[in-house]
Amino acid sequence: MFLFLLPGCEQSQDFSQLPGVIRFASTESDAGSLALIANNRGFFKQNGLDVDFRNYTSGKEAMDVLLAGESDLALVSDFVFVRQLSSSSDLKIIASIATLQTVRLYARKDRGIDRPEKLIDRRIGVTLGSTGEFFLSRYLASNGIPWERVILKNLSPSTMVEMLTKGEIDAAIAWQPFGYQIRQNLGDQVMEWPAQESQGFHFIVIAKGTWLENHARHAKRVLLALFQAETWLGKNLVEARFLIGDLIKATPSYMNDVWDPAMYRMNLSQSLIAMMVAQKHWGISQGILEENGLTNYRDHLWLKGLEEVKPNAISIIR
């Protein structure tokens, strides 16, 4: 039996082993840094959890696994959550564990694409249903390029890197570390433009509400393990840089130049709500989502866990 003192609690908590296995679908990118640390450093185990931890190349893949009943928790982008919520109303957000500014548009300069308008009638790699689709559409619109004037290729992030490098597509919307791989492969042959307009997007841990009803103790302990990972990261920046680099197979130069530990904080913020509202409006305008009334995203936040584990990390207007 383990006894720990939860932040904000006056009494120690019993963290003896809980029954069952928790299946956690995470991401192999640095968006999952806190989850990767919690798994690698044994924080899940320390909190009495048996976690089957698996990595996927995108949040969309993690969502698909959750919906198929092959996972209990999934790490997905806010956009993946918004898009799926229209047909899966039982989904709940447990916490955001990363707020990122990493989505960029990459285009082959040797194909004559030296400014955004040259993207017209070009083949652009995008993972449809991911946050990349949302930011690509907004980027094209802000540059006066109709959605139907580009040729979309629905690709996984890793396939996108390969095809852009080989010249089988002309451009790609990508996040890290895939954008860095494109830059390393193509060097000065590639143009690069920020695609987020200073709006951070979130990677969130989600579950089905029915699972949370029966596994509230498990979910709270997952949050505690993630909070321990955040605390460890803050105290061990050098070691964390090497650890995450090794786990996501990133080069030292990537970890030094791109990976920013300040992006990895566990919270539930009003900025998350604002981003999801914007994504919902965009989805309706594109005909991707049905206009079935406003969604109250606060109803899809599972606040019980974070209120106990890290209450000062909740900044939702209630």
KOLTI-608228 format. One record per residue (C-alpha): residue number from 0; x negated, z, y negated. Coordinates in nm, 2 decimals, always signed. Layout:
<rs>
R    n       x       z       y
R  NUM       X       Z       Y
...
</rs>
This chain:
<rs>
R    n       x       z       y
R    0   +0.00   +0.00   +0.00
R    1   -0.12   -0.08   -0.35
R    2   -0.01   +0.10   -0.67
R    3   -0.04   -0.08   -1.00
R    4   +0.08   +0.01   -1.35
R    5   +0.28   -0.27   -1.50
R    6   +0.23   -0.34   -1.88
R    7   +0.51   -0.15   -2.06
R    8   +0.60   +0.06   -1.76
R    9   +0.54   +0.44   -1.75
R   10   +0.54   +0.46   -1.37
R   11   +0.32   +0.30   -1.12
R   12   +0.48   +0.03   -0.90
R   13   +0.46   -0.01   -0.52
R   14   +0.29   -0.33   -0.44
R   15   +0.29   -0.31   -0.06
R   16   +0.32   -0.64   +0.12
R   17   +0.65   -0.82   +0.07
R   18   +0.79   -1.01   +0.37
R   19   +0.80   -1.38   +0.39
R   20   +0.58   -1.67   +0.25
R   21   +0.62   -1.80   -0.10
R   22   +0.56   -2.18   -0.12
R   23   +0.41   -2.27   -0.46
R   24   +0.38   -2.64   -0.56
R   25   +0.12   -2.65   -0.84
R   26   -0.08   -2.92   -1.00
R   27   -0.44   -3.03   -0.94
R   28   -0.50   -3.07   -1.31
R   29   -0.62   -2.80   -1.55
R   30   -0.26   -2.75   -1.66
R   31   -0.24   -2.52   -1.36
R   32   -0.54   -2.32   -1.46
R   33   -0.37   -1.98   -1.45
R   34   -0.21   -2.05   -1.11
R   35   -0.54   -2.18   -0.97
R   36   -0.72   -1.87   -1.09
R   37   -0.45   -1.64   -0.94
R   38   -0.48   -1.82   -0.61
R   39   -0.86   -1.84   -0.60
R   40   -0.93   -1.49   -0.72
R   41   -0.68   -1.33   -0.48
R   42   -0.44   -1.20   -0.74
R   43   -0.13   -1.31   -0.54
R   44   -0.27   -1.13   -0.23
R   45   -0.35   -0.82   -0.44
R   46   +0.02   -0.80   -0.54
R   47   +0.14   -0.81   -0.18
R   48   +0.23   -1.18   -0.17
R   49   +0.16   -1.43   +0.10
R   50   +0.15   -1.76   -0.10
R   51   +0.13   -2.11   +0.05
R   52   -0.04   -2.27   -0.25
R   53   -0.04   -2.65   -0.27
R   54   -0.15   -2.89   -0.54
R   55   +0.01   -3.22   -0.65
R   56   -0.10   -3.49   -0.89
R   57   +0.19   -3.45   -1.13
R   58   +0.48   -3.21   -1.22
R   59   +0.72   -3.48   -1.10
R   60   +0.58   -3.46   -0.75
R   61   +0.60   -3.08   -0.76
R   62   +0.96   -3.10   -0.87
R   63   +1.05   -3.34   -0.59
R   64   +0.90   -3.10   -0.34
R   65   +1.11   -2.81   -0.48
R   66   +1.43   -3.01   -0.48
R   67   +1.36   -3.11   -0.12
R   68   +1.36   -2.75   -0.02
R   69   +0.99   -2.76   +0.07
R   70   +0.87   -2.53   -0.20
R   71   +1.01   -2.21   -0.37
R   72   +0.82   -2.24   -0.70
R   73   +0.70   -2.54   -0.88
R   74   +0.47   -2.60   -1.18
R   75   +0.62   -2.89   -1.39
R   76   +0.62   -3.01   -1.75
R   77   +0.91   -2.93   -1.97
R   78   +1.02   -3.29   -1.97
R   79   +1.04   -3.31   -1.59
R   80   +1.26   -3.00   -1.61
R   81   +1.49   -3.14   -1.88
R   82   +1.54   -3.46   -1.70
R   83   +1.61   -3.30   -1.37
R   84   +1.84   -3.03   -1.51
R   85   +2.12   -3.29   -1.57
R   86   +2.17   -3.32   -1.19
R   87   +2.02   -2.98   -1.07
R   88   +2.19   -2.72   -1.29
R   89   +2.06   -2.43   -1.07
R   90   +1.70   -2.46   -1.20
R   91   +1.55   -2.16   -1.39
R   92   +1.23   -2.13   -1.59
R   93   +1.02   -1.82   -1.50
R   94   +0.74   -1.87   -1.76
R   95   +0.53   -2.12   -1.94
R   96   +0.17   -2.09   -1.84
R   97   +0.01   -2.37   -2.05
R   98   +0.08   -2.53   -2.39
R   99   -0.10   -2.86   -2.41
R  100   -0.21   -3.13   -2.66
R  101   -0.36   -3.37   -2.41
R  102   -0.14   -3.68   -2.38
R  103   -0.31   -3.99   -2.52
R  104   -0.26   -4.36   -2.49
R  105   -0.56   -4.56   -2.35
R  106   -0.59   -4.94   -2.39
R  107   -0.85   -5.19   -2.29
R  108   -1.03   -5.31   -2.60
R  109   -1.17   -5.60   -2.40
R  110   -0.82   -5.73   -2.36
R  111   -0.79   -5.76   -2.74
R  112   -0.59   -5.43   -2.78
R  113   -0.75   -5.28   -3.09
R  114   -0.44   -5.15   -3.26
R  115   -0.10   -5.04   -3.13
R  116   +0.10   -5.35   -3.21
R  117   -0.12   -5.54   -2.96
R  118   +0.05   -5.35   -2.68
R  119   +0.35   -5.59   -2.70
R  120   +0.40   -5.77   -2.37
R  121   +0.12   -5.57   -2.21
R  122   +0.12   -5.38   -1.88
R  123   +0.13   -5.01   -1.94
R  124   +0.08   -4.75   -1.67
R  125   +0.32   -4.45   -1.70
R  126   +0.45   -4.19   -1.45
R  127   +0.82   -4.24   -1.51
R  128   +1.01   -3.91   -1.51
R  129   +0.71   -3.73   -1.65
R  130   +0.62   -3.61   -1.99
R  131   +0.41   -3.93   -2.03
R  132   +0.73   -4.14   -2.04
R  133   +0.87   -3.92   -2.32
R  134   +0.56   -3.94   -2.53
R  135   +0.50   -4.31   -2.46
R  136   +0.85   -4.40   -2.58
R  137   +0.81   -4.20   -2.90
R  138   +0.47   -4.35   -2.96
R  139   +0.59   -4.70   -2.92
R  140   +0.90   -4.64   -3.15
R  141   +0.68   -4.48   -3.42
R  142   +0.47   -4.80   -3.42
R  143   +0.78   -5.03   -3.43
R  144   +0.74   -5.15   -3.07
R  145   +1.07   -5.18   -2.87
R  146   +1.07   -5.02   -2.53
R  147   +1.17   -5.35   -2.37
R  148   +0.87   -5.54   -2.53
R  149   +0.62   -5.37   -2.29
R  150   +0.58   -5.41   -1.92
R  151   +0.60   -5.07   -1.76
R  152   +0.42   -4.99   -1.43
R  153   +0.54   -4.67   -1.26
R  154   +0.21   -4.52   -1.13
R  155   +0.08   -4.18   -1.03
R  156   -0.19   -4.05   -1.27
R  157   -0.48   -4.11   -1.03
R  158   -0.36   -4.46   -0.95
R  159   -0.33   -4.53   -1.32
R  160   -0.70   -4.44   -1.37
R  161   -0.80   -4.68   -1.09
R  162   -0.59   -4.97   -1.20
R  163   -0.68   -4.95   -1.57
R  164   -1.05   -4.93   -1.47
R  165   -1.01   -5.24   -1.25
R  166   -0.82   -5.42   -1.52
R  167   -0.50   -5.44   -1.32
R  168   -0.31   -5.29   -1.61
R  169   -0.38   -5.32   -1.98
R  170   -0.31   -4.97   -2.10
R  171   -0.20   -4.62   -1.97
R  172   -0.04   -4.31   -2.11
R  173   -0.23   -4.02   -1.95
R  174   -0.31   -3.65   -1.98
R  175   -0.62   -3.46   -1.88
R  176   -0.82   -3.47   -1.67
R  177   -0.71   -3.83   -1.61
R  178   -0.76   -3.94   -1.96
R  179   -1.12   -3.82   -1.95
R  180   -1.18   -4.01   -1.63
R  181   -1.06   -4.33   -1.80
R  182   -1.29   -4.27   -2.09
R  183   -1.58   -4.21   -1.85
R  184   -1.51   -4.52   -1.65
R  185   -1.46   -4.76   -1.94
R  186   -1.67   -4.62   -2.22
R  187   -1.65   -4.83   -2.54
R  188   -1.42   -5.08   -2.36
R  189   -1.12   -4.85   -2.42
R  190   -0.92   -4.76   -2.73
R  191   -0.77   -4.41   -2.74
R  192   -0.48   -4.29   -2.96
R  193   -0.32   -3.94   -2.97
R  194   +0.04   -3.97   -2.85
R  195   +0.19   -3.63   -2.92
R  196   +0.22   -3.61   -3.30
R  197   +0.09   -3.25   -3.29
R  198   +0.37   -3.13   -3.07
R  199   +0.25   -2.93   -2.77
R  200   +0.42   -2.96   -2.44
R  201   +0.46   -2.69   -2.18
R  202   +0.38   -2.65   -1.81
R  203   +0.64   -2.41   -1.67
R  204   +0.69   -2.23   -1.35
R  205   +1.04   -2.29   -1.22
R  206   +1.26   -2.19   -0.92
R  207   +1.61   -2.24   -0.81
R  208   +1.85   -1.96   -0.93
R  209   +1.97   -1.90   -0.58
R  210   +1.61   -1.83   -0.47
R  211   +1.56   -1.59   -0.76
R  212   +1.87   -1.39   -0.68
R  213   +1.73   -1.31   -0.34
R  214   +1.36   -1.29   -0.43
R  215   +1.34   -1.12   -0.77
R  216   +1.07   -0.88   -0.66
R  217   +0.86   -1.17   -0.53
R  218   +0.90   -1.36   -0.86
R  219   +0.80   -1.06   -1.07
R  220   +0.49   -1.02   -0.86
R  221   +0.40   -1.38   -0.91
R  222   +0.42   -1.33   -1.28
R  223   +0.20   -1.02   -1.26
R  224   -0.06   -1.22   -1.06
R  225   -0.05   -1.49   -1.33
R  226   -0.09   -1.23   -1.60
R  227   -0.39   -1.09   -1.42
R  228   -0.53   -1.44   -1.41
R  229   -0.48   -1.48   -1.78
R  230   -0.65   -1.15   -1.84
R  231   -0.94   -1.24   -1.61
R  232   -0.98   -1.58   -1.79
R  233   -1.00   -1.41   -2.13
R  234   -1.28   -1.18   -2.00
R  235   -1.47   -1.43   -1.79
R  236   -1.48   -1.76   -1.99
R  237   -1.81   -1.89   -1.85
R  238   -1.72   -1.81   -1.49
R  239   -1.37   -1.95   -1.54
R  240   -1.50   -2.27   -1.68
R  241   -1.71   -2.32   -1.36
R  242   -1.43   -2.21   -1.14
R  243   -1.16   -2.45   -1.28
R  244   -1.41   -2.73   -1.30
R  245   -1.48   -2.69   -0.93
R  246   -1.12   -2.66   -0.83
R  247   -1.00   -2.97   -1.02
R  248   -1.32   -3.16   -0.95
R  249   -1.40   -3.20   -1.32
R  250   -1.75   -3.26   -1.45
R  251   -1.94   -3.00   -1.66
R  252   -1.91   -3.22   -1.96
R  253   -1.53   -3.24   -1.92
R  254   -1.51   -2.86   -1.90
R  255   -1.73   -2.81   -2.20
R  256   -1.57   -3.08   -2.42
R  257   -1.21   -3.09   -2.32
R  258   -1.09   -2.78   -2.13
R  259   -0.97   -2.52   -2.39
R  260   -0.90   -2.17   -2.25
R  261   -0.68   -2.09   -2.55
R  262   -0.41   -2.33   -2.41
R  263   -0.34   -2.11   -2.11
R  264   -0.12   -1.82   -2.20
R  265   +0.19   -1.70   -2.01
R  266   +0.50   -1.68   -2.24
R  267   +0.85   -1.80   -2.31
R  268   +0.86   -1.92   -2.67
R  269   +1.11   -2.08   -2.91
R  270   +0.88   -2.38   -2.93
R  271   +0.96   -2.45   -2.56
R  272   +1.33   -2.45   -2.64
R  273   +1.27   -2.68   -2.94
R  274   +1.07   -2.93   -2.73
R  275   +1.34   -2.94   -2.46
R  276   +1.61   -3.00   -2.71
R  277   +1.41   -3.29   -2.86
R  278   +1.36   -3.43   -2.51
R  279   +1.73   -3.41   -2.43
R  280   +1.82   -3.60   -2.75
R  281   +1.56   -3.86   -2.67
R  282   +1.69   -3.90   -2.31
R  283   +2.04   -3.95   -2.44
R  284   +1.93   -4.21   -2.70
R  285   +1.74   -4.40   -2.42
R  286   +2.04   -4.39   -2.18
R  287   +1.83   -4.19   -1.94
R  288   +2.04   -3.87   -1.97
R  289   +2.42   -3.85   -2.00
R  290   +2.57   -3.71   -2.32
R  291   +2.75   -3.43   -2.15
R  292   +2.74   -3.18   -2.44
R  293   +2.46   -2.96   -2.56
R  294   +2.26   -2.77   -2.30
R  295   +2.19   -2.41   -2.38
R  296   +1.84   -2.39   -2.24
R  297   +1.84   -2.01   -2.29
R  298   +2.08   -1.99   -2.00
R  299   +1.81   -2.15   -1.78
R  300   +1.54   -1.89   -1.87
R  301   +1.48   -1.61   -1.61
R  302   +1.38   -1.34   -1.86
R  303   +1.39   -1.04   -1.62
R  304   +1.04   -1.10   -1.49
R  305   +0.86   -1.15   -1.81
R  306   +1.05   -0.87   -1.98
R  307   +0.89   -0.64   -1.73
R  308   +0.55   -0.79   -1.69
R  309   +0.46   -0.91   -2.04
R  310   +0.75   -0.84   -2.28
R  311   +0.55   -0.92   -2.60
R  312   +0.52   -1.28   -2.47
R  313   +0.89   -1.35   -2.52
R  314   +0.97   -1.51   -2.87
R  315   +1.30   -1.67   -2.80
R  316   +1.57   -1.64   -3.07
R  317   +1.86   -1.47   -2.90
</rs>
